[in-house]
Amino acid sequence: MLTPEQVKTYIEQGLACEHIELAGDGQHFQALIVCAEFRGKSRVQRHQRVYQALGERMREEVHALSMQTLTPEEWREQAV
C-alpha cells in the first residue's frame, strides 16, 4: 500500500513541481500540485501530465487521485 509521501515522491520524480501537498489513505489520494509546466494547459492536460509522471503506478497502485493543479501564479493568487 502506498503512502502519501511515496506518491508525492513519484510525482516529483516525473514533474518539476514548486509545491505539492498530498494526503490519502493508501488507495485514495488528494493532491495540490503547483508546477510552472501547467502554464497554458487545460485542466485535463494538467491531469494527464500528472498521470504521466505516475506512470504504471496510476493503473496498478493508485485507485483514486483527486487533484488541484495550479501554476505558480494561480497558487499565489489563491494565497491572497
C-alpha positions in Angstrom: 0.0 0.0 0.0 1.4 3.4 -1.0 1.8 6.3 1.5 1.1 9.9 0.5 4.8 10.6 0.8 5.6 7.9 -1.8 3.0 9.3 -4.2 4.5 12.7 -3.7 8.0 11.4 -4.4 6.8 9.7 -7.6 5.2 12.9 -8.9 8.2 14.9 -8.0 10.5 12.5 -9.9 8.5 13.0 -13.1 7.4 16.6 -12.8 9.3 19.7 -11.7 6.9 21.0 -9.1 7.3 24.1 -7.0 4.9 22.8 -4.3 3.0 19.6 -3.6 0.6 18.8 -0.8 -0.6 15.2 -0.7 -2.9 13.3 1.7 -4.5 9.9 1.4 -5.3 6.5 2.9 -3.1 4.3 0.8 -5.6 3.9 -2.1 -7.4 7.2 -2.4 -5.3 10.4 -2.5 -5.9 14.2 -2.7 -3.2 16.4 -4.1 -2.4 20.1 -4.6 0.3 20.3 -7.3 1.9 23.6 -8.3 4.0 23.5 -11.4 5.2 26.0 -14.0 4.8 23.4 -16.7 1.0 23.8 -16.3 1.0 27.3 -17.8 -1.2 27.4 -20.9 -2.6 23.9 -20.3 -6.2 23.0 -19.7 -7.2 21.2 -16.5 -7.4 17.9 -18.5 -3.9 18.4 -19.9 -2.5 19.2 -16.4 -4.0 16.0 -15.0 -2.7 13.9 -17.9 0.7 15.2 -17.2 0.5 14.1 -13.5 -0.8 10.7 -14.7 2.2 10.5 -17.0 4.5 11.3 -14.1 2.9 8.5 -12.1 3.1 6.0 -15.0 2.0 2.4 -14.3 1.5 3.2 -10.6 -1.6 5.1 -11.6 -3.1 1.9 -13.1 -1.8 -0.6 -10.6 -1.4 1.1 -7.2 -3.3 4.4 -7.0 -7.0 3.7 -7.2 -8.1 7.4 -7.0 -6.3 10.7 -7.2 -8.2 13.9 -6.7 -6.1 16.8 -7.9 -6.0 20.6 -7.8 -3.3 21.6 -10.4 -2.1 25.2 -10.4 0.5 27.3 -12.0 2.7 29.2 -9.5 0.8 32.4 -10.4 -2.6 30.8 -9.7 -1.3 29.4 -6.4 -0.1 32.8 -5.3 -3.4 34.4 -6.2 -5.2 31.8 -4.0 -3.0 32.6 -1.1 -4.0 36.2 -1.0 
